[in-house]
Amino acid sequence: MKLEKEVKFAGTSGLRAEISLRNSGLHVIGNDEQECSVKLEMESITSLKEGDDISEYVEIVYDEADNLLRLQQTEKQLPVMLKNLKVTLTVPTASEISGKNVNGGIKTENIVSDQDYLLTNGGVKSVACSGRLEIRNTNGGIKVLDHKGDLVLEQKNGGISVLDSNGKMSLVNNNGGVKLNHCQGELSLMHKNGGIKVMNAGFSKAEVQSVNSGIYYEFEEIASGEFKFINSHGKISLIIPKELEYNIRARTRRGKVMIGLDKSYEQSGDGEKEFTLLNGSGSVNIDVESQTGSILLMDELHVDADVEGKMSRKVEILLKEKIIPALETLTAENAPKIQKQINKMGEKLSKINIDIPEIEGRIKEVLNNISETINLTLEENSEDIEKYKDVAINKVNKTMENISDFVAKKKNDVESELSKQAGNLKKDKAEEVMERSKLKILELLEQGKITPQEAEKLLQALSGSKE
């Protein structure tokens, strides 16, 4: 049984709403009407007692003089028969919202003033809002779509996803992935555990710091900017367009710097682990620093026939030209010597960096398994050393085949996804052009520059071209 109650009042633009809930869902909706409403919904396994009212569990107080709404749950506990309390607040778009929720999520849409939310154990979703949006969250995801204005997002345990945002963005995340796509403005991101992926980035300024996760960042073509990427124990992958006029400084202590840009570079520093690259005026300053992880600089995501070659050049030498020959010479007499050689090469194998984003982690995992497989326990096999040797060599060969199969499959998956994305972008662009054309025709009709009959013919022609 579903129970509902709605309270309406005449709030106006500039309304301030203060909300405090627990074990409930909150949905905030901005509209263009100068009217407010609070709708309560709840599920009940039985009918309420006579005289009982679901509004007794939520207090709604509106101060007309101050244009202030206070909405909070009362101390009265929900009986067992009532569950899934949902509160829907409809207010003018220019309303300031401050909300707290424990054990429940918040969705907000079409609000154009400042919003501030504090949550524990619940997710947040914001759609088509503007103004300053501040969210502090523990144990739940944050998703922001189509936002204009400042974003301040603090997350302890959960992912952060932002799509189509324009403004200053300050993100802090302890445990969870961060995904940003088609965002502009300025970015500050402090991160500890979980992957970072920034795609189609139009930021003019960005500082990204991570402790234990990879950083993947795709630049768009921008005229100038200041960028800093710092990582302690993870890889930094930057996709940099050829047309970008950059000044790159990349340095690492114990990792590698791999450069796929068509520009010469200078090396300096201890062990020559500092790299400098200049393209054009160098108006886009990019500073990259890694402690133990590698740095990868590319002008595009390389998905080509050489993917298998990149892998085999680094791995095949150790597997087929060193580890297998060492196993083939294995005897009971030279076992201790071979044991040391195999262990040493296994350690080296596990430290190889594969220059392919999103494939490296999987290959490293398999390589570590190889290292464990060939870590000989000769005391248990000394009586039948030839049989053990054949088994070990077969395992190494089989694992090599598995790696090749995985890389080939991953390559096809990535190519398919890129092709799909390209198709979607083309479709979206066509629809965007179609919509602009329709609006232009209607605008000409409204201005009296074309007749209704001419407008109808033009619209029909557009529809025909689409088909």
Secondary structure, 3 states (H helix, E strand, C coil): CEEEEEEEECCCCCCEEEEEEECEEEEEEEECCCCEEEEEEEEECCCCCCCCCHHHHEEEEEECCCCEEEEEECCCCCCCCEEEEEEEEEEECCCEEEEEEECCCEEEECCCCCEEEEEECCCEEEEEEECCEEEEEECCCEEEEEEECCEEEEEEECCEEEEEEEEEEEEEEEECCEEEEEEEEEEEEEEEECCEEEEEEEEEEEEEEEEECCEEEEECCCCCEEEEEEECCCCEEEECCCCCCEEEEEEECCCCEEEECCCCCEEECHHHCEEEEECCCCCEEEEEEECCCCEEEECCCCCCCCHHHHHHHHHHHHHHHHHHHHHHCCCCCCHHHHHHHHHHHHHHHHCCCCCCCCCHHHHHHHHHHHHHHCCCCHHHCHHHHHHHHHHHHHHHHHHHHHHHHHHHHHHHHHHHHHHHHHHHHHHHHHHHHHHHHHHHHHHHHHCCCCCHHHHHHHHHHHHHHHC
